[in-house]
Amino acid sequence: MLRVLDSKSGEIKCLLDKCYTNLQEFTRRTTEIVADVRVRGDAALVELALKFDGFVVTPDTLQVTDAEFAAAYQSVSEEFLAALRRAHQSISEFHQKQVRTSWLEPDEQGNILGQVLRPLERVGIYVPGGTAAYPSSVLMNAVPARVAGVKEIAMVTPVKSDGIVTPEVLVAAKEAGVSEVYKVGGAQAIAALAYGTKSIKKVDKITGPGNIYVTLAKKMVYGEVDIDMLAGPSEILIVADESADAAYVAADMLSQAEHDVLASAILITPTQGLIDKVLAELERQLADLPRREIAQRSLADYGAVILADSVQDALNLANRFAPEHLELMLAEPFQYLGQVQNAGAVFLGQYSPEPLGDYYAGPNHVLPTGGTARFYSPLSVDTFTKKTSVIAYSQQGLCQVADDVMLLAETEGLAAHARAIKVRVNERGV
């Protein structure tokens, strides 16, 4: 079921490479969908909704109505709504701490340098749906956008087989301040946000994870609009020592494995006894797991238990993986936090399981995957802002640096650049 490896095993390279599938056919189909929506707009969305989702929609019924929002509130429980609102508060409070301000700084010569921060005007968020509901993804995308000051948030999401958006998702959208919701998913939704249709206005940036078609479509439209990242299958990597509870470790591994057959759950530990206990716990906990078949296939294809020489060896290997979620189930986890170089989010100790971050703690759960934590960061308020540099030199300040600027310009063979400085300096007879 689950491969057991040594930290020096050659098979680890296969896990690191994450060669999940041949993308050629997925790319071809995604390219066709994106091109179709770009050319035919709403007509393509209508046809693709029937083809892929099996429901009839018209351009007039693509957008969720006020009546549908009201019905959604009537459908959800009071307990769900209360929990959602508490999660919303936690997520909002965390992201409020990320807000940065514009700044201007003068010097003795009267020069002023600075940076102006502005929110994006209009963004699109993709929320997975259809067979599953992800109200948490609504909060994680919409809350930082609202905190950043984005005026318009357009959400796209697949519908259930009856053509209805899951009520919990609609309620989350309303609570998080989403401006409009459209019943469209897949690559066609990304194309509609990127290029615009008669019914769906073009956005400046698209955020949110989805399936392989969504990810490839985001890659294709990048440049027409900005995107957050290219999200892949979910991952968890657990570094544990003898203090770890095997039942906790197994539960956390399964919490990712049940996501998707392409998900990755890996344990690295220097303790052989823990490995034996975790393997037994995985078998026990899988027995009654509703998504057992998905989790089993995920563990078999992309999971592993790796015996390390030491905790330090385990951490070195974890940094190579650069996982989306990294759990340090160690007796003294804070002792090792400074050694974590690459991870989307770090969970410290026995009582900080990854699902806490998925739903409630506050930090964003839209995280870099596939080793991209080496250079990507989690979704944040910064994702929804843009920066403009400000330069205001005085005449005195320009004269002081003129020779340096002209020399650099002339070195690059750009005489007009140098002249733009020289004509101003000559005004003072210098």
PyMOL commands that set and color helices and strands:
alter all, ss='L'
color gray80, all
select helices_A, chain A and resi 11-17+24-40+42-53+59-61+66-75+78-96+135-148+167-176+186-195+212-221+246-257+272-286+292-302+311-321+334-337+354-359+372-374+381-384+395-411+415-428
alter helices_A, ss='H'
color red, helices_A
select strands_A, chain A and resi 3-6+103-106+112-119+122-126+152-157+180-183+205-207+226-227+235-240+264-269+304-307+325-329+345-348+385-392
alter strands_A, ss='S'
color yellow, strands_A
deselect
rebuild
show_as cartoon
